[in-house]
């Protein structure tokens, strides 16, 4: 059992925790909060806490009852005052401080994991963009030629734009539909976590870096590829990283395992299930490398991005406009460079 000195120190340390309820701790008064000037507790009772809101006072009252102690509630000058017997006042005050810390931790946990509404419009724009570029490919093969990922051109000749433009091109309608469905699904989930515009900016950046990594792995051999699957698996890596960070912050365990291991295993399982590729053995190997590159980049960069997620939410308008401008300009500049205009 803690000594009176220890409890007094814990109460003082918890003053910041309970200030959110509109209260403060007095170093010379055992009451948690500031009593109204004219309040006098009935004989045989001692005030232990003062609250602005009745709902909060009732919540702390339930905590006192859970201790097996009784309390009395009074209202004076816009404040709700909880009183108890002199014999239990010290124990009750200690419990109130401990319960306030628990409430703060629970509230901070919710604030650390904010969510946005589903951004259906971003999924529609994504679908229209891919369908539009696919239609252009059917009109002329030049779009595939100038936009496809080329390991030698990217690494040796510095044609960086191919890392972006290749993400918008597809080999056939089946390839297109598969990437639209999986990409829209993953990015809707990321949009819930980061907001639609910022999510697309992060996915585009990680997808382009995954394409560059794939080119670096194959260089100096010739390697050509098209398709948004690298970005799709980058989105999966970002989702996995965000799940890991959120689980670590939750500080709980499930099934006897640390919670962060569950999203990691789920992400790896989806990678194995969806990323094996199709066709002959060569195409299977090429697909796997591109998918692994996207997933790895998304996972690697997703960790620090997920750590900063709360700050993105706090500056929602700024992050939304930054995301929109980045996506617009990087796509525009990449295709302008591909056409040789700059």
C-alpha positions as CSV (number, residue, x, y, z in Angstrom):
1,X,0.0,0.0,0.0
2,X,1.3,3.4,-0.9
3,X,2.3,5.8,1.9
4,X,0.6,9.2,2.4
5,X,3.6,10.9,1.0
6,X,3.6,8.7,-2.2
7,X,-0.1,9.3,-2.7
8,X,0.2,13.0,-2.2
9,X,2.9,13.0,-4.9
10,X,0.8,10.9,-7.3
11,X,-2.2,13.3,-6.8
12,X,0.1,16.2,-7.6
13,X,1.5,14.5,-10.7
14,X,-2.1,13.7,-11.9
15,X,-3.2,17.4,-11.7
16,X,-2.6,17.8,-15.5
17,X,-4.6,14.6,-16.2
18,X,-7.8,15.9,-14.5
19,X,-7.5,19.5,-15.7
20,X,-9.2,18.4,-18.8
21,X,-12.4,18.1,-16.8
22,X,-12.1,21.8,-15.8
23,X,-10.3,21.2,-12.5
24,X,-6.9,21.7,-10.9
25,X,-5.1,20.3,-7.9
26,X,-4.4,22.5,-4.9
27,X,-1.2,21.6,-3.1
28,X,-2.7,22.7,0.2
29,X,-6.1,21.2,-0.1
30,X,-7.0,17.5,-0.3
31,X,-10.0,18.3,-2.6
32,X,-9.4,17.6,-6.3
33,X,-10.6,20.8,-7.9
34,X,-11.6,24.2,-6.7
35,X,-14.5,24.4,-4.4
36,X,-17.1,27.1,-4.8
37,X,-16.4,29.9,-2.3
38,X,-19.7,29.6,-0.4
39,X,-19.9,25.8,-0.3
40,X,-20.0,24.1,3.1
41,X,-20.1,20.3,3.2
42,X,-22.7,18.9,5.5
43,X,-21.5,17.7,8.9
44,X,-19.7,14.3,8.7
45,X,-18.8,14.7,5.0
46,X,-15.6,15.8,3.2
47,X,-15.5,17.1,-0.4
48,X,-13.1,15.1,-2.5
49,X,-13.7,16.3,-6.1
50,X,-15.3,19.1,-8.1
51,X,-16.5,18.8,-11.7
52,X,-18.1,21.1,-14.2
53,X,-20.2,18.5,-16.0
54,X,-22.7,16.2,-14.2
55,X,-22.0,13.3,-16.6
56,X,-18.4,13.4,-15.7
57,X,-19.2,13.6,-12.0
58,X,-21.5,10.6,-12.3
59,X,-18.8,8.6,-14.1
60,X,-16.4,9.3,-11.2
61,X,-19.1,8.5,-8.8
62,X,-19.5,5.1,-10.3
63,X,-15.7,4.6,-9.8
64,X,-16.2,5.4,-6.1
65,X,-19.1,2.9,-5.8
66,X,-16.9,0.3,-7.5
67,X,-14.5,0.7,-4.5
68,X,-17.3,-0.2,-2.2
69,X,-17.5,3.3,-0.8
70,X,-20.4,5.7,-0.6
71,X,-20.5,9.3,-1.9
72,X,-22.9,12.2,-1.9
73,X,-23.3,14.7,-4.7
74,X,-24.0,18.4,-4.4
75,X,-24.4,21.2,-6.8
76,X,-23.2,24.8,-6.0
77,X,-22.3,27.7,-8.2
78,X,-22.3,25.7,-11.4
79,X,-20.1,22.9,-10.0
80,X,-20.8,19.3,-9.1
81,X,-19.2,18.3,-5.8
82,X,-18.6,14.8,-4.7
83,X,-18.3,14.2,-0.9
84,X,-17.5,11.2,1.1
85,X,-16.8,10.2,4.7
86,X,-13.6,11.5,6.4
87,X,-12.4,7.9,6.9
88,X,-12.5,7.1,3.2
89,X,-11.6,10.5,1.8
90,X,-7.9,9.7,1.2
91,X,-8.6,6.4,-0.5
92,X,-11.3,7.9,-2.7
93,X,-9.1,10.8,-3.7
94,X,-6.4,8.4,-4.7
95,X,-8.9,6.4,-6.7
96,X,-10.2,9.5,-8.5
97,X,-6.7,10.4,-9.6
98,X,-6.1,6.9,-10.9
99,X,-9.4,6.8,-12.7
100,X,-8.6,10.1,-14.3
101,X,-5.4,8.8,-15.6
102,X,-7.2,5.8,-17.1
103,X,-9.7,8.1,-18.8
104,X,-6.9,10.2,-20.3
105,X,-5.1,7.1,-21.6
106,X,-8.3,5.9,-23.2
107,X,-9.1,9.3,-24.8
108,X,-5.5,9.6,-26.1
109,X,-5.8,6.1,-27.6
110,X,-8.9,7.2,-29.6
111,X,-7.2,10.4,-30.7
112,X,-4.2,8.5,-31.9
113,X,-6.4,6.5,-34.2
114,X,-8.6,8.9,-36.1
115,X,-10.6,7.9,-39.1
116,X,-11.9,9.7,-42.2
117,X,-15.2,9.1,-44.1
118,X,-15.0,6.7,-47.1
119,X,-13.8,8.6,-50.1
120,X,-15.8,7.0,-52.9
121,X,-14.9,9.9,-55.3
122,X,-11.2,9.0,-55.2
123,X,-12.0,5.4,-56.2
124,X,-14.1,6.7,-59.1
125,X,-11.3,9.0,-60.3
126,X,-8.8,6.1,-60.1
127,X,-11.1,3.9,-62.2
128,X,-11.7,6.5,-64.8
129,X,-7.9,7.3,-65.1
130,X,-6.9,3.7,-65.6
131,X,-9.8,3.1,-68.0
132,X,-8.9,6.3,-69.9
133,X,-5.3,5.4,-70.4
134,X,-6.3,1.8,-71.4
135,X,-8.5,3.3,-74.1
136,X,-5.6,5.4,-75.3
137,X,-3.4,2.3,-75.5
138,X,-6.0,0.6,-77.7
139,X,-5.9,3.6,-80.1
140,X,-2.1,3.7,-80.4
141,X,0.8,1.5,-79.1
142,X,2.9,4.7,-78.7
143,X,1.5,5.2,-75.2
144,X,2.8,1.8,-74.1
145,X,6.1,2.4,-75.7
146,X,6.8,5.8,-74.1
147,X,5.2,5.0,-70.7
148,X,6.2,1.4,-69.9
149,X,8.8,0.7,-67.2
150,X,12.2,0.0,-68.8
151,X,15.0,-1.1,-66.4
152,X,17.8,0.2,-68.7
153,X,16.1,3.5,-69.5
154,X,15.2,4.2,-65.9
155,X,18.6,3.3,-64.4
156,X,21.1,4.2,-67.1
157,X,19.3,7.0,-69.0
158,X,17.5,8.5,-66.0
159,X,14.0,8.3,-67.4
160,X,12.4,8.7,-64.0
161,X,8.9,9.3,-65.4
162,X,8.6,5.7,-66.5
163,X,8.3,4.8,-62.8
164,X,5.0,6.8,-62.7
165,X,3.6,6.4,-66.2
166,X,3.9,2.6,-66.1
167,X,1.4,2.5,-63.2
168,X,-1.3,3.7,-65.5
169,X,-0.9,1.2,-68.4
170,X,-2.2,-2.3,-68.6
171,X,-1.7,-5.3,-70.9
172,X,-5.4,-6.3,-71.4
173,X,-8.8,-5.9,-69.9
174,X,-8.4,-8.7,-67.4
175,X,-5.2,-7.0,-66.1
176,X,-7.0,-3.7,-65.9
177,X,-10.1,-5.0,-64.1
178,X,-8.1,-6.9,-61.5
179,X,-6.0,-3.9,-60.6
180,X,-9.1,-1.6,-60.5
181,X,-10.9,-3.9,-58.1
182,X,-7.9,-4.6,-55.8
183,X,-6.5,-1.1,-56.0
184,X,-9.9,0.6,-55.2
185,X,-10.4,-1.7,-52.2
186,X,-7.0,-1.1,-50.6
187,X,-7.1,2.6,-51.3
188,X,-10.6,3.0,-49.8
189,X,-9.3,1.5,-46.6
190,X,-6.2,3.8,-46.7
191,X,-8.5,6.7,-47.4
192,X,-10.3,5.9,-44.1
193,X,-6.9,6.2,-42.3
194,X,-5.3,9.1,-44.1
195,X,-8.0,10.8,-46.2
196,X,-8.4,10.2,-49.9
197,X,-6.0,12.7,-51.4
198,X,-3.1,12.0,-49.0
199,X,-3.6,8.3,-49.4
200,X,-3.4,8.5,-53.1
201,X,-0.3,10.7,-52.9
202,X,1.5,8.1,-50.6
203,X,0.4,5.2,-52.8
204,X,1.6,6.9,-56.0
205,X,5.0,7.8,-54.4
206,X,5.5,4.3,-53.0
207,X,4.3,2.6,-56.2
208,X,6.8,4.7,-58.2
209,X,9.6,3.8,-55.8
210,X,8.6,0.2,-56.0
211,X,8.9,0.4,-59.8
212,X,12.3,2.0,-59.5
213,X,13.4,-0.7,-57.1
214,X,12.2,-3.4,-59.6
215,X,14.2,-1.8,-62.4
216,X,17.3,-1.7,-60.2
217,X,17.0,-5.4,-59.4
218,X,16.8,-6.3,-63.1
219,X,19.4,-3.9,-64.3
220,X,21.5,-4.3,-66.5
221,X,19.2,-6.9,-68.1
222,X,16.4,-5.7,-70.3
223,X,13.1,-5.7,-68.4
224,X,9.8,-4.1,-69.5
225,X,6.6,-3.9,-67.4
226,X,3.3,-2.1,-67.1
227,X,0.5,-2.2,-64.6
228,X,-0.6,-0.6,-61.4
229,X,-0.1,-3.8,-59.4
230,X,3.2,-2.4,-57.9
231,X,1.2,0.5,-56.5
232,X,-1.6,-1.9,-55.3
233,X,0.9,-3.9,-53.3
234,X,2.5,-0.8,-52.0
235,X,-1.0,0.1,-50.7
236,X,-1.1,-3.3,-49.0
237,X,2.3,-2.7,-47.5
238,X,1.0,0.7,-46.2
239,X,-2.1,-0.9,-44.7
240,X,0.1,-3.5,-43.0
241,X,2.4,-0.9,-41.6
242,X,-0.5,1.2,-40.3
243,X,-2.0,-1.9,-38.6
244,X,1.4,-2.7,-36.9
245,X,1.7,0.9,-35.5
246,X,-1.9,1.0,-34.4
247,X,-1.5,-2.4,-32.7
248,X,1.7,-1.4,-30.9
249,X,-0.1,1.8,-29.6
250,X,-3.0,-0.3,-28.3
251,X,-0.6,-2.3,-26.1
252,X,-2.7,-5.4,-26.0
253,X,-2.3,-9.0,-27.0
254,X,-4.5,-11.4,-28.9
255,X,-4.4,-15.2,-29.1
256,X,-1.3,-15.1,-26.9
257,X,0.6,-13.1,-29.6
258,X,1.6,-9.5,-29.6
259,X,-1.0,-7.6,-31.6
260,X,1.5,-6.1,-34.1
261,X,2.2,-9.6,-35.4
262,X,-1.4,-10.1,-36.5
263,X,-1.5,-7.3,-39.2
264,X,2.0,-8.3,-40.3
265,X,1.0,-12.0,-40.8
266,X,-2.3,-10.9,-42.5
267,X,-0.3,-8.6,-45.0
268,X,2.1,-11.4,-45.8
269,X,-0.7,-13.9,-46.3
270,X,-2.4,-11.5,-48.8
271,X,0.9,-10.9,-50.5
272,X,1.4,-14.6,-50.9
273,X,-2.1,-15.2,-52.0
274,X,-2.4,-12.3,-54.5
275,X,1.1,-11.7,-55.6
276,X,2.2,-15.0,-57.1
277,X,1.3,-13.9,-60.7
278,X,0.0,-15.8,-63.7
279,X,1.3,-17.4,-66.8
280,X,4.6,-19.1,-67.5
281,X,7.4,-19.3,-65.0
282,X,9.2,-16.3,-66.3
283,X,6.1,-14.1,-66.0
284,X,5.4,-15.5,-62.5
285,X,8.9,-14.5,-61.3
286,X,8.7,-11.0,-62.8
287,X,5.3,-10.4,-61.2
288,X,6.5,-11.6,-57.9
289,X,9.5,-9.3,-57.9
290,X,7.4,-6.3,-58.8
291,X,4.8,-7.2,-56.1
292,X,7.5,-7.7,-53.5
293,X,9.1,-4.4,-54.3
294,X,5.8,-2.5,-54.0
295,X,4.9,-4.3,-50.7
296,X,8.4,-3.8,-49.3
297,X,8.5,-0.1,-50.1
298,X,5.0,0.4,-48.7
299,X,5.8,-1.4,-45.5
300,X,9.1,0.4,-45.0
301,X,7.8,3.9,-45.6
302,X,4.4,3.1,-44.1
303,X,5.9,2.8,-40.5
304,X,7.0,6.5,-40.2
305,X,3.9,7.6,-42.1
306,X,1.7,5.7,-39.7
307,X,3.5,7.2,-36.7
308,X,2.7,10.7,-38.0
309,X,-1.0,9.9,-38.8
310,X,-2.4,11.8,-35.9
311,X,-0.6,15.0,-37.1
312,X,-2.0,14.5,-40.7
313,X,-5.5,14.5,-39.1
314,X,-4.8,17.6,-37.1
315,X,-3.8,19.5,-40.2
316,X,-6.4,17.9,-42.4
317,X,-6.9,20.7,-44.9
318,X,-3.2,21.2,-45.4
319,X,-2.6,17.5,-45.9
320,X,-5.5,17.2,-48.3
321,X,-4.3,20.0,-50.5
322,X,-0.7,18.7,-50.4
323,X,-2.0,15.3,-51.5
324,X,-4.1,16.7,-54.3
325,X,-1.4,18.9,-55.7
326,X,1.3,16.2,-55.5
327,X,-0.9,13.7,-57.3
328,X,-1.9,16.2,-60.0
329,X,1.6,17.6,-60.7
330,X,3.5,14.3,-60.6
331,X,1.1,12.6,-63.0
332,X,1.2,15.7,-65.3
333,X,4.9,16.1,-65.2
334,X,5.6,12.4,-65.8
335,X,3.4,12.2,-68.9
336,X,4.7,15.5,-70.3
337,X,8.2,14.2,-69.8
338,X,7.3,10.9,-71.5
339,X,6.0,12.8,-74.5
340,X,9.3,14.7,-74.7
341,X,7.8,18.1,-74.1
342,X,10.3,18.8,-71.3
